[in-house]
Amino acid sequence: MRFIYTKTFAVFAGLVVLTVLLLLAQNRGWLDSLRTAMLDAPRPVALLTKGTAGSIKNFFVTVYGLRSIAKENDSLKQEVIDLQKQLADLDLQRRENDALRQELGFAAKAPFALVPCTVLSHNITGITDSLVLNCGSDDGVALGQAVLSQGYLVAKITYADRHSSTALLATSSKFSADAEFSKTGVEAVLEGSFGSGLVLDRLPQTADVQKGWMVVTAGINPQIPKGILAGQVEEVISSPNDLFKKVTLLSPVDFSGLDFVFVAKP
């Protein structure tokens, strides 16, 4: 019987021969190098893919971390602002308490009646020479009365309404009051020096004056009690040829930072 060669038979025979050759090569170890090469070939791609994926992951982790840090930073900034505000409020309360404690300490020993007042407007910039107080005629405040801080004369009432009043600062050039040396009783006129301080004027040229001497109100004006502290002598600013001797005074009071004062009732 004659064998018929067909296309299907040829393919089958070829597969059989290829299989036999592969088995023979496998038994003799000829395919180990090829297998190693085929297994190792995808490794660079896998490493590249793994490295790229890791970089992308790290990028998004970093971005998320930066956003979290930014939020925490904003939160910390707000906490710092809140703490600074609390500290400022505490400093303000401490300053007000210290000022009030000093005023109350003086009020307890004052030999005359005092009306406590809160300063509603301050002379911080020096533009104005007056204070507005929250006490008025209903509280016993009247025109010409002395205004005190820490026991020192700081102003004089120039206007009194029922519930408020206006006081002229002692540092104003329009201010004047009778005064004397507590040591010798020599009288003079206490005046303001254009917002910069206090001066004692119209002293006799023969009057003895020494640095550090205390100056008090003389009590000539019935609206201002005798013995209120005005300041202490700093230096003589007049010349021997002047008609009167004139000296500058130092006061421990900060005229630009008055918060609480007392009006002295005669």
PASEBA-1860 file (N, C-alpha, C; in nm, 3 decimals):
! residues 266
1> MRFIYTKT> 0.086/-0.119/0.000/0.000/0.000/0.000/0.090/0.124/0.000 ~ 0.057/0.213/-0.093/0.142/0.332/-0.105/0.102/0.438/-0.003 ~ 0.203/0.494/0.071/0.177/0.597/0.176/0.155/0.732/0.110 ~ 0.048/0.794/0.148/0.009/0.922/0.087/0.059/1.035/0.176 ~ 0.146/1.121/0.118/0.197/1.237/0.192/0.098/1.351/0.178 ~ 0.051/1.391/0.292/-0.042/1.504/0.296/0.019/1.614/0.381 ~ -0.041/1.735/0.377/0.006/1.849/0.456/-0.009/1.822/0.604 ~ -0.117/1.758/0.642/-0.141/1.727/0.784/-0.038/1.632/0.835
9> FAVFAGLV> -0.003/1.531/0.755/0.097/1.435/0.795/0.233/1.500/0.813 ~ 0.264/1.592/0.725/0.393/1.660/0.733/0.404/1.742/0.861 ~ 0.298/1.809/0.895/0.299/1.889/1.019/0.314/1.799/1.138 ~ 0.242/1.687/1.138/0.247/1.594/1.249/0.386/1.536/1.264 ~ 0.445/1.498/1.152/0.579/1.440/1.156/0.680/1.540/1.208 ~ 0.663/1.666/1.163/0.754/1.769/1.210/0.746/1.791/1.360 ~ 0.623/1.789/1.415/0.605/1.806/1.560/0.668/1.691/1.637 ~ 0.654/1.569/1.579/0.713/1.452/1.647/0.865/1.465/1.651
17> VLTVLLLL> 0.924/1.502/1.537/1.069/1.518/1.532/1.115/1.626/1.628 ~ 1.040/1.742/1.633/1.078/1.854/1.723/1.069/1.811/1.868 ~ 0.966/1.729/1.897/0.951/1.682/2.035/1.066/1.593/2.075 ~ 1.105/1.501/1.982/1.216/1.410/2.010/1.344/1.489/2.032 ~ 1.367/1.589/1.948/1.488/1.671/1.961/1.489/1.748/2.093 ~ 1.373/1.803/2.133/1.366/1.877/2.259/1.391/1.788/2.379 ~ 1.337/1.665/2.372/1.360/1.570/2.483/1.506/1.533/2.492 ~ 1.567/1.510/2.370/1.708/1.477/2.369/1.792/1.592/2.425
25> AQNRGWLD> 1.758/1.717/2.385/1.833/1.834/2.435/1.813/1.854/2.584 ~ 1.693/1.823/2.629/1.664/1.837/2.772/1.745/1.739/2.853 ~ 1.753/1.613/2.801/1.827/1.511/2.875/1.975/1.544/2.880 ~ 2.026/1.609/2.779/2.168/1.639/2.772/2.201/1.777/2.831 ~ 2.100/1.852/2.876/2.125/1.982/2.941/2.148/2.097/2.847 ~ 2.115/2.075/2.716/2.138/2.182/2.619/2.040/2.299/2.636 ~ 1.927/2.276/2.700/1.823/2.381/2.712/1.836/2.467/2.839 ~ 1.934/2.432/2.927/1.945/2.508/3.053/1.979/2.655/3.028
33> SLRTAMLD> 2.072/2.680/2.938/2.110/2.819/2.910/1.994/2.898/2.851 ~ 1.922/2.832/2.761/1.807/2.899/2.699/1.698/2.930/2.801 ~ 1.673/2.830/2.889/1.573/2.852/2.993/1.611/2.964/3.087 ~ 1.740/2.969/3.123/1.787/3.077/3.212/1.771/3.213/3.145 ~ 1.805/3.217/3.016/1.793/3.343/2.943/1.648/3.388/2.934 ~ 1.558/3.290/2.910/1.416/3.326/2.898/1.358/3.370/3.032 ~ 1.404/3.310/3.140/1.352/3.348/3.273/1.407/3.483/3.318 ~ 1.534/3.509/3.280/1.597/3.633/3.324/1.562/3.752/3.236
41> APRPVALL> 1.515/3.725/3.117/1.487/3.834/3.024/1.387/3.935/3.079 ~ 1.277/3.896/3.145/1.179/3.995/3.195/1.224/4.068/3.321 ~ 1.337/4.022/3.381/1.375/4.079/3.510/1.402/4.230/3.504 ~ 1.478/4.285/3.408/1.498/4.432/3.403/1.368/4.508/3.390 ~ 1.277/4.450/3.309/1.147/4.517/3.295/1.072/4.517/3.428 ~ 1.079/4.403/3.498/1.010/4.394/3.627/1.072/4.490/3.728 ~ 1.207/4.496/3.728/1.273/4.588/3.820/1.239/4.733/3.788 ~ 1.237/4.765/3.656/1.203/4.901/3.614/1.060/4.936/3.654
49> TKGTAGSI> 0.972/4.840/3.632/0.830/4.861/3.668/0.815/4.878/3.819 ~ 0.886/4.794/3.894/0.879/4.802/4.040/0.936/4.936/4.089 ~ 1.051/4.977/4.029/1.110/5.105/4.070/1.021/5.224/4.038 ~ 0.961/5.221/3.919/0.871/5.329/3.880/0.750/5.336/3.971 ~ 0.693/5.219/3.997/0.576/5.215/4.086/0.612/5.265/4.225 ~ 0.733/5.227/4.272/0.775/5.275/4.404/0.793/5.425/4.407 ~ 0.849/5.481/4.297/0.867/5.626/4.291/0.734/5.700/4.291 ~ 0.640/5.647/4.212/0.508/5.709/4.207/0.441/5.702/4.344
57> KNFFVTVY> 0.453/5.587/4.409/0.394/5.572/4.542/0.457/5.671/4.640 ~ 0.591/5.681/4.635/0.659/5.775/4.725/0.619/5.919/4.697 ~ 0.597/5.953/4.570/0.555/6.089/4.533/0.422/6.124/4.597 ~ 0.325/6.033/4.582/0.192/6.061/4.638/0.194/6.060/4.791 ~ 0.278/5.972/4.848/0.291/5.971/4.994/0.351/6.104/5.041 ~ 0.452/6.155/4.967/0.514/6.283/5.002/0.415/6.398/4.990 ~ 0.338/6.398/4.879/0.238/6.504/4.859/0.136/6.503/4.972 ~ 0.088/6.384/5.006/-0.010/6.374/5.115/0.051/6.419/5.248
65> GLRSIAKE> 0.180/6.380/5.267/0.245/6.421/5.390/0.263/6.572/5.398 ~ 0.298/6.635/5.284/0.313/6.780/5.282/0.181/6.849/5.311 ~ 0.073/6.796/5.257/-0.058/6.856/5.284/-0.092/6.845/5.433 ~ -0.059/6.730/5.491/-0.084/6.712/5.635/0.001/6.808/5.717 ~ 0.129/6.823/5.676/0.218/6.914/5.748/0.168/7.057/5.736 ~ 0.119/7.094/5.614/0.067/7.230/5.594/-0.054/7.255/5.684 ~ -0.143/7.156/5.694/-0.260/7.172/5.781/-0.217/7.185/5.927 ~ -0.122/7.101/5.968/-0.074/7.109/6.107/-0.005/7.242/6.132
73> NDSLKQEV> 0.069/7.292/6.032/0.137/7.421/6.046/0.036/7.534/6.062 ~ -0.071/7.532/5.981/-0.176/7.633/5.994/-0.242/7.626/6.132 ~ -0.264/7.503/6.178/-0.325/7.486/6.310/-0.234/7.539/6.420 ~ -0.102/7.511/6.406/-0.006/7.560/6.506/0.004/7.712/6.504 ~ -0.001/7.771/6.383/0.003/7.917/6.373/-0.116/7.979/6.445 ~ -0.235/7.920/6.427/-0.353/7.972/6.493/-0.342/7.958/6.643 ~ -0.285/7.845/6.689/-0.266/7.826/6.833/-0.169/7.932/6.889 ~ -0.062/7.960/6.812/0.034/8.063/6.855/-0.034/8.199/6.866
81> IDLQKQLA> -0.117/8.233/6.765/-0.190/8.360/6.768/-0.282/8.367/6.888 ~ -0.353/8.257/6.915/-0.443/8.254/7.030/-0.366/8.271/7.161 ~ -0.251/8.204/7.170/-0.169/8.215/7.292/-0.115/8.356/7.308 ~ -0.073/8.417/7.197/-0.023/8.555/7.205/-0.133/8.649/7.250 ~ -0.254/8.627/7.201/-0.366/8.711/7.243/-0.394/8.693/7.392 ~ -0.390/8.567/7.438/-0.411/8.542/7.581/-0.304/8.609/7.665 ~ -0.178/8.602/7.619/-0.070/8.667/7.693/-0.088/8.818/7.696 ~ -0.131/8.874/7.581/-0.155/9.019/7.577/-0.267/9.058/7.673
89> DLDLQRRE> -0.373/8.976/7.675/-0.483/9.004/7.767/-0.438/8.993/7.913 ~ -0.353/8.892/7.941/-0.302/8.877/8.078/-0.214/8.995/8.117 ~ -0.129/9.041/8.022/-0.044/9.157/8.050/-0.129/9.280/8.077 ~ -0.234/9.298/7.997/-0.323/9.413/8.017/-0.392/9.405/8.152 ~ -0.444/9.286/8.186/-0.510/9.270/8.315/-0.412/9.292/8.430 ~ -0.290/9.242/8.414/-0.189/9.259/8.520/-0.155/9.406/8.538 ~ -0.140/9.476/8.425/-0.109/9.619/8.434/-0.223/9.696/8.499 ~ -0.346/9.664/8.457/-0.461/9.732/8.516/-0.475/9.699/8.665
97> NDALRQEL> -0.449/9.574/8.700/-0.458/9.535/8.842/-0.351/9.605/8.925 ~ -0.229/9.615/8.869/-0.122/9.685/8.942/-0.158/9.832/8.962 ~ -0.208/9.894/8.853/-0.246/10.035/8.864/-0.358/10.054/8.964 ~ -0.457/9.966/8.959/-0.570/9.976/9.052/-0.525/9.951/9.195 ~ -0.432/9.858/9.214/-0.381/9.829/9.349/-0.309/9.952/9.406 ~ -0.231/10.017/9.322/-0.162/10.137/9.368/-0.261/10.248/9.403 ~ -0.362/10.264/9.318/-0.461/10.368/9.344/-0.538/10.339/9.473 ~ -0.578/10.213/9.491/-0.655/10.178/9.610/-0.569/10.190/9.736
105> GFAAKAPF> -0.438/10.159/9.722/-0.350/10.175/9.837/-0.341/10.320/9.880 ~ -0.335/10.412/9.782/-0.334/10.554/9.816/-0.469/10.598/9.872 ~ -0.579/10.550/9.811/-0.713/10.592/9.853/-0.741/10.555/9.998 ~ -0.686/10.442/10.041/-0.712/10.399/10.179/-0.647/10.491/10.281 ~ -0.541/10.565/10.240/-0.470/10.652/10.334/-0.495/10.801/10.310 ~ -0.574/10.834/10.208/-0.596/10.975/10.174/-0.672/11.047/10.285 ~ -0.631/11.170/10.320/-0.698/11.246/10.426/-0.822/11.320/10.377 ~ -0.862/11.299/10.252/-0.980/11.366/10.198/-1.060/11.265/10.116
113> ALVPCTVL> -1.185/11.300/10.086/-1.272/11.210/10.011/-1.229/11.201/9.865 ~ -1.240/11.082/9.809/-1.200/11.059/9.671/-1.313/10.995/9.591 ~ -1.325/11.036/9.467/-1.423/10.976/9.376/-1.345/10.894/9.272 ~ -1.362/10.760/9.271/-1.290/10.679/9.171/-1.349/10.698/9.032 ~ -1.260/10.710/8.933/-1.305/10.733/8.795/-1.219/10.650/8.699 ~ -1.283/10.609/8.591/-1.211/10.542/8.481/-1.189/10.642/8.369 ~ -1.069/10.641/8.312/-1.038/10.731/8.202/-1.097/10.673/8.074 ~ -1.184/10.750/8.009/-1.249/10.704/7.887/-1.169/10.737/7.762
121> SHNITGIT> -1.090/10.842/7.768/-1.005/10.878/7.654/-0.866/10.911/7.706 ~ -0.764/10.866/7.632/-0.626/10.883/7.675/-0.554/10.987/7.590 ~ -0.445/11.036/7.645/-0.362/11.133/7.574/-0.235/11.063/7.525 ~ -0.254/10.955/7.445/-0.140/10.872/7.405/-0.047/10.948/7.311 ~ -0.102/11.018/7.214/-0.020/11.086/7.113/0.023/11.225/7.154 ~ -0.036/11.279/7.261/-0.002/11.415/7.304/-0.073/11.522/7.225 ~ -0.166/11.483/7.136/-0.238/11.581/7.056/-0.333/11.663/7.143 ~ -0.399/11.595/7.236/-0.491/11.663/7.325/-0.429/11.674/7.463
129> DSLVLNCG> -0.473/11.775/7.540/-0.421/11.791/7.676/-0.530/11.767/7.780 ~ -0.634/11.691/7.741/-0.746/11.667/7.832/-0.776/11.518/7.843 ~ -0.846/11.483/7.951/-0.896/11.348/7.974/-1.047/11.353/7.989 ~ -1.113/11.248/7.942/-1.257/11.233/7.966/-1.276/11.121/8.067 ~ -1.350/11.152/8.174/-1.370/11.057/8.284/-1.514/11.011/8.288 ~ -1.536/10.892/8.344/-1.672/10.838/8.351/-1.746/10.876/8.479 ~ -1.698/10.977/8.550/-1.764/11.024/8.671/-1.803/11.170/8.650 ~ -1.916/11.210/8.713/-1.965/11.345/8.692/-2.025/11.405/8.817
137> SDDGVALG> -2.110/11.505/8.796/-2.166/11.579/8.908/-2.251/11.491/8.999 ~ -2.314/11.388/8.945/-2.391/11.295/9.029/-2.301/11.220/9.127 ~ -2.172/11.215/9.098/-2.077/11.149/9.187/-2.005/11.247/9.279 ~ -2.036/11.374/9.266/-1.972/11.475/9.349/-1.858/11.546/9.281 ~ -1.839/11.524/9.151/-1.731/11.589/9.076/-1.776/11.730/9.038 ~ -1.687/11.828/9.059/-1.721/11.967/9.029/-1.604/12.039/8.964 ~ -1.631/12.151/8.904/-1.532/12.231/8.834/-1.417/12.272/8.928 ~ -1.295/12.257/8.882/-1.178/12.301/8.956/-1.118/12.198/9.050
145> QAVLSQGY> -1.183/12.083/9.068/-1.130/11.982/9.160/-1.007/11.913/9.102 ~ -0.922/11.865/9.192/-0.796/11.801/9.153/-0.820/11.655/9.114 ~ -0.746/11.610/9.012/-0.750/11.471/8.967/-0.615/11.408/9.003 ~ -0.618/11.292/9.067/-0.498/11.230/9.119/-0.476/11.091/9.060 ~ -0.350/11.053/9.051/-0.311/10.917/9.016/-0.190/10.879/9.099 ~ -0.198/10.765/9.169/-0.091/10.720/9.258/-0.060/10.823/9.365 ~ -0.158/10.907/9.398/-0.139/11.009/9.500/-0.081/11.138/9.447 ~ -0.052/11.147/9.317/0.006/11.267/9.257/-0.099/11.344/9.177
153> LVAKITYA> -0.085/11.475/9.177/-0.173/11.561/9.100/-0.143/11.542/8.951 ~ -0.247/11.509/8.872/-0.225/11.486/8.729/-0.315/11.574/8.642 ~ -0.422/11.631/8.700/-0.513/11.711/8.617/-0.606/11.791/8.708 ~ -0.690/11.871/8.642/-0.788/11.953/8.714/-0.918/11.953/8.633 ~ -1.032/11.934/8.701/-1.161/11.927/8.633/-1.195/12.063/8.570 ~ -1.225/12.059/8.439/-1.264/12.182/8.369/-1.409/12.180/8.324 ~ -1.473/12.062/8.331/-1.614/12.052/8.293/-1.671/11.927/8.360 ~ -1.793/11.940/8.412/-1.857/11.826/8.477/-2.002/11.815/8.433
161> DRHSSTAL> -2.037/11.704/8.371/-2.175/11.669/8.339/-2.224/11.575/8.448 ~ -2.346/11.526/8.432/-2.401/11.440/8.538/-2.322/11.310/8.551 ~ -2.285/11.250/8.439/-2.221/11.119/8.444/-2.081/11.116/8.385 ~ -2.029/11.228/8.343/-1.894/11.234/8.288/-1.834/11.371/8.315 ~ -1.704/11.379/8.294/-1.635/11.506/8.317/-1.510/11.513/8.231 ~ -1.457/11.634/8.217/-1.335/11.657/8.141/-1.231/11.721/8.233 ~ -1.107/11.674/8.221/-1.000/11.724/8.307/-0.883/11.771/8.223 ~ -0.824/11.884/8.261/-0.706/11.937/8.193/-0.582/11.879/8.258
169> LATSSKFS> -0.496/11.816/8.177/-0.374/11.754/8.230/-0.280/11.859/8.289 ~ -0.209/11.819/8.394/-0.116/11.910/8.461/0.003/11.943/8.373 ~ 0.027/11.864/8.269/0.138/11.893/8.178/0.101/11.994/8.070 ~ -0.026/12.035/8.064/-0.069/12.132/7.964/-0.016/12.271/7.998 ~ 0.015/12.347/7.895/0.063/12.484/7.916/-0.047/12.574/7.972 ~ -0.171/12.529/7.966/-0.284/12.607/8.020/-0.313/12.574/8.166 ~ -0.240/12.477/8.221/-0.266/12.434/8.359/-0.187/12.521/8.458 ~ -0.250/12.548/8.571/-0.179/12.615/8.682/-0.247/12.580/8.813
177> ADAEFSKT> -0.168/12.574/8.919/-0.220/12.545/9.053/-0.120/12.598/9.155 ~ -0.169/12.634/9.272/-0.078/12.680/9.376/-0.002/12.561/9.434 ~ 0.123/12.585/9.472/0.207/12.477/9.524/0.311/12.535/9.619 ~ 0.380/12.444/9.689/0.483/12.484/9.783/0.579/12.370/9.806 ~ 0.697/12.402/9.859/0.791/12.299/9.900/0.743/12.240/10.032 ~ 0.736/12.109/10.039/0.694/12.047/10.163/0.796/12.070/10.274 ~ 0.922/12.094/10.240/1.028/12.111/10.339/1.028/12.251/10.400 ~ 1.006/12.354/10.317/1.019/12.492/10.365/0.888/12.571/10.364
185> GVEAVLEG> 0.790/12.523/10.288/0.664/12.595/10.279/0.667/12.715/10.187 ~ 0.777/12.736/10.115/0.785/12.848/10.020/0.689/12.821/9.905 ~ 0.600/12.918/9.878/0.495/12.899/9.779/0.539/12.942/9.639 ~ 0.477/12.879/9.539/0.505/12.911/9.399/0.384/12.867/9.316 ~ 0.398/12.873/9.185/0.289/12.834/9.094/0.333/12.710/9.016 ~ 0.250/12.607/9.023/0.274/12.484/8.947/0.212/12.499/8.809 ~ 0.291/12.474/8.705/0.243/12.490/8.568/0.284/12.371/8.483 ~ 0.212/12.355/8.370/0.250/12.254/8.273/0.351/12.311/8.175
193> SFGSGLVL> 0.428/12.221/8.114/0.533/12.267/8.022/0.507/12.213/7.882 ~ 0.398/12.259/7.821/0.365/12.224/7.683/0.363/12.074/7.660 ~ 0.304/12.000/7.755/0.289/11.857/7.741/0.412/11.775/7.773 ~ 0.523/11.839/7.808/0.648/11.765/7.831/0.679/11.741/7.978 ~ 0.609/11.807/8.068/0.636/11.788/8.210/0.578/11.899/8.295 ~ 0.633/11.914/8.415/0.585/12.012/8.512/0.698/12.108/8.548 ~ 0.660/12.232/8.576/0.757/12.330/8.623/0.697/12.404/8.743 ~ 0.785/12.451/8.828/0.745/12.533/8.942/0.802/12.674/8.916
201> DRLPQTAD> 0.711/12.770/8.900/0.751/12.904/8.860/0.714/13.005/8.969 ~ 0.768/13.129/8.951/0.742/13.242/9.040/0.791/13.218/9.183 ~ 0.901/13.148/9.189/0.970/13.134/9.317/1.058/13.257/9.339 ~ 1.067/13.306/9.463/1.160/13.417/9.491/1.303/13.376/9.456 ~ 1.380/13.468/9.401/1.518/13.437/9.365/1.600/13.396/9.486 ~ 1.556/13.442/9.603/1.631/13.409/9.725/1.591/13.274/9.784 ~ 1.490/13.210/9.727/1.440/13.084/9.783/1.544/12.974/9.767 ~ 1.561/12.898/9.875/1.652/12.784/9.870/1.583/12.669/9.796
209> VQKGWMVV> 1.652/12.611/9.699/1.597/12.500/9.620/1.704/12.393/9.607 ~ 1.666/12.270/9.636/1.760/12.160/9.623/1.695/12.045/9.546 ~ 1.776/11.978/9.467/1.727/11.867/9.387/1.670/11.757/9.477 ~ 1.554/11.708/9.439/1.491/11.602/9.516/1.386/11.649/9.615 ~ 1.380/11.780/9.639/1.278/11.832/9.730/1.139/11.805/9.672 ~ 1.046/11.771/9.761/0.910/11.741/9.719/0.827/11.869/9.710 ~ 0.740/11.873/9.609/0.648/11.985/9.590/0.506/11.934/9.605 ~ 0.425/12.007/9.684/0.286/11.968/9.710/0.195/12.089/9.685
217> TAGINPQI> 0.065/12.062/9.678/-0.030/12.173/9.663/-0.035/12.253/9.792 ~ -0.055/12.385/9.776/-0.048/12.475/9.892/-0.181/12.493/9.963 ~ -0.292/12.454/9.898/-0.423/12.467/9.963/-0.483/12.606/9.954 ~ -0.427/12.695/9.871/-0.483/12.830/9.855/-0.616/12.822/9.781 ~ -0.623/12.741/9.677/-0.748/12.718/9.605/-0.835/12.625/9.687 ~ -0.955/12.666/9.726/-1.038/12.582/9.813/-1.085/12.453/9.745 ~ -1.078/12.447/9.613/-1.122/12.326/9.542/-1.015/12.217/9.540 ~ -0.890/12.255/9.572/-0.779/12.158/9.569/-0.721/12.145/9.710
225> PKGILAGQ> -0.735/12.029/9.772/-0.685/12.012/9.909/-0.535/12.036/9.921 ~ -0.493/12.077/10.036/-0.352/12.103/10.065/-0.277/11.971/10.081 ~ -0.153/11.968/10.034/-0.066/11.853/10.059/-0.067/11.745/9.953 ~ -0.131/11.767/9.838/-0.128/11.667/9.731/0.008/11.674/9.661 ~ 0.072/11.561/9.644/0.203/11.556/9.579/0.194/11.601/9.434 ~ 0.294/11.679/9.391/0.301/11.722/9.251/0.425/11.665/9.183 ~ 0.535/11.653/9.255/0.659/11.600/9.199/0.776/11.641/9.285 ~ 0.895/11.614/9.237/1.016/11.654/9.309/1.108/11.734/9.219
233> VEEVISSP> 1.184/11.820/9.279/1.270/11.911/9.204/1.375/11.833/9.125 ~ 1.388/11.871/8.996/1.492/11.812/8.913/1.608/11.909/8.894 ~ 1.579/12.029/8.841/1.687/12.127/8.822/1.629/12.268/8.809 ~ 1.715/12.366/8.837/1.677/12.507/8.818/1.704/12.543/8.673 ~ 1.603/12.603/8.606/1.619/12.636/8.464/1.619/12.788/8.440 ~ 1.607/12.866/8.546/1.611/13.011/8.531/1.753/13.062/8.558 ~ 1.778/13.185/8.520/1.908/13.248/8.545/1.895/13.343/8.663 ~ 2.004/13.380/8.727/2.000/13.474/8.842/1.944/13.611/8.805
241> NDLFKKVT> 1.945/13.646/8.678/1.895/13.776/8.635/1.744/13.778/8.614 ~ 1.681/13.660/8.615/1.536/13.654/8.598/1.466/13.707/8.722 ~ 1.344/13.756/8.703/1.267/13.810/8.815/1.233/13.702/8.916 ~ 1.199/13.581/8.865/1.165/13.470/8.954/1.254/13.349/8.921 ~ 1.263/13.263/9.021/1.336/13.137/9.001/1.236/13.034/8.948 ~ 1.284/12.949/8.857/1.198/12.850/8.794/1.270/12.715/8.792 ~ 1.199/12.609/8.830/1.260/12.475/8.835/1.169/12.374/8.766 ~ 1.230/12.268/8.717/1.153/12.157/8.659/1.127/12.052/8.766
249> LLSPVDFS> 1.015/11.982/8.749/0.976/11.879/8.844/0.966/11.743/8.776 ~ 0.992/11.639/8.851/0.975/11.501/8.805/0.856/11.439/8.875 ~ 0.770/11.372/8.795/0.656/11.300/8.851/0.667/11.154/8.809 ~ 0.638/11.060/8.898/0.647/10.918/8.861/0.530/10.872/8.775 ~ 0.434/10.959/8.752/0.313/10.921/8.679/0.337/10.929/8.529 ~ 0.288/10.829/8.457/0.289/10.831/8.311/0.160/10.899/8.265 ~ 0.168/11.024/8.226/0.049/11.100/8.191/-0.019/11.049/8.064 ~ 0.053/10.975/7.982/-0.005/10.923/7.858/-0.071/10.787/7.877
257> GLDFVFVA> -0.056/10.727/7.996/-0.111/10.593/8.017/-0.204/10.584/8.136 ~ -0.278/10.689/8.164/-0.369/10.689/8.279/-0.493/10.606/8.249 ~ -0.524/10.512/8.336/-0.643/10.427/8.321/-0.745/10.452/8.432 ~ -0.695/10.467/8.555/-0.780/10.491/8.671/-0.728/10.614/8.744 ~ -0.818/10.700/8.786/-0.781/10.819/8.861/-0.883/10.842/8.973 ~ -0.850/10.936/9.060/-0.942/10.979/9.166/-0.960/11.129/9.157 ~ -1.079/11.172/9.178/-1.107/11.315/9.191/-1.117/11.347/9.339 ~ -1.036/11.444/9.385/-1.033/11.478/9.526/-1.143/11.579/9.558
265> KP> -1.227/11.542/9.653/-1.335/11.633/9.697/-1.286/11.711/9.819 ~ -1.296/11.844/9.814/-1.247/11.925/9.926/-1.331/11.905/10.052
END
